[in-house]
Amino acid sequence: MSLSSRGEALARIGFDHGPLEEYHPLTNPHGTVKFLYAENRLMHDALATFINTNSTPITSTHLSYNEGYTGTSRLRAATATHLNTHFHIPSHQSLTPESITFAAGATALNEALALTLCDPRPATDHASDANASTSRDAILLAKYNYGAFPTDFAARTGVELVYAKFNGGEQFCGGGEDESVMRPYERAFEEAKGRGCRVRAVVLCNPNNPLGRCYSRQALAALMHFCRRRALHLISDEIYALSVYEVPGRANEHFTSVLAIDHAGLVDSRRVHVLYGLSKDYAAGGLRLGCLISHNEALHRAVRGGVCRFSSPSSLSMEVAARMLEDRGWMNGFLRSSVAALARQRVLAEGLLDEAGVGYYRGGNAGLFMWLDLSPCLRLDEVGGDGWAAERMLTKRLLEGGVVMSTGERYQSEEPGRYRMVFSYDEATLQEGIRR
């Protein structure tokens, strides 16, 4: 049966379906090591123990639609209290339950923001304009960035993604009198405008995925000022905010939320939006809970009314999450254990990579991953010097050898041969994957 052109495009988006056949040292030693999924498997047992020990009997309320599609009042209140504390949000910008909307994961909310802040139609109303058939609203991002953003923001919305290229320059620091951090954004904005594109928002990952770097307060303030001048929304994906740790022998950065910076004089608070969830910091990706945090009431109404009904979270998941966040003593201990475990595993992974002679980005002290440099393994002579073709060939060789990672091409790398390796696995899996 033939599909629509849109259906054919969606069918080309790859996804796992069925058993994963993953490596396990005892039960599946010949399985594939999948350094692919950014899950904090180091904390799964601790979380499962808490849930099983503190399980709530299922009632008729859990089996009903209850409070609808957008997050229970209890969960939103617990989330507001939790983030006001851990994100160090000033009292005049503090979150309330009405500042938060839940959906079935941050992925759904990425698309929701593209749908509610951007129009897929041409940015000009003049049909005679030469660009009218191709121009559209756009979202501006920096390289490097999360590899699934093109699918999340653009696959079903028709929004264009525009990239600010830093060419190896610094995007995480600067600001104030040093405006160099903003020049790539300014250049990308003007180039998009010249093509007839109307940029509506800037998206950043803080901490960055895949580099594991945190943006400085000064760089965030500079971005806010840029968004104010250009009348743009600022969308900050802070899904790894509380997975920041100390790595010996390097300058360790601290996380600063865009919600922790006083917006007065910098940006309209109604144009600052944060995406968060339970998948990363809380090792609970299977609960499928993400939230939009914003002081923009109109945006919440649009997302709740037109989007969340298609991606509503489970009542049972929300019950579990509320119980986790409300138990502040347990939660604080869980986060401390998580940060310590990630630091240990990061050091272990770096040591194993050093022994194997594998290069990697040596900055970063956040997230669940490392940015590898496998460019020496590219067989450029076999593909006529095409670096990206050589990377695709290397990816196939890695799979044949029993290892899968996210590719640099997917993560908008400026150079071929880079891969994102998730290190938040048990020691045996980490050793085996790096050996392979």
Secondary structure, 3 states (H helix, E strand, C coil): CCCCHHHHHHHCCCCCCCCCCECECCCECCCEEEECCCCCHHHHHHHHHHHHHCCCCCCCCCCCCCCCCCCCHHHHHHHHHHHHHHCCCCHHHCCCHHHEEEECCHHHHHHHHHHHHCCCCCCCCCCCCCCCCCCCEEEEEECCCCCCHHHHHHCCCCCEEEEECCCCCCCCCCECCECHHHHHHHHHHHHHHHCCCEEEEEEEECCCCCCCCCCCHHHHHHHHHHHHHHCCEEEEECCCCCCECCCCCCCCCCCCCCCCCCCCCCCCHHHEEEEEECCCCCCCHHHCCEEEEECCHHHHHHHHHHCHHHCCCCHHHHHHHHHHHHCHHHHHHHHHHHHHHHHHHHHHHHHHHHHHCCEECCCCCECCEEEEECHHHCCHHHCCCCHHHHHHHHHHHHHHCCEEEEECCCCCCCCCCEEEEECCCCHHHHHHHHHC
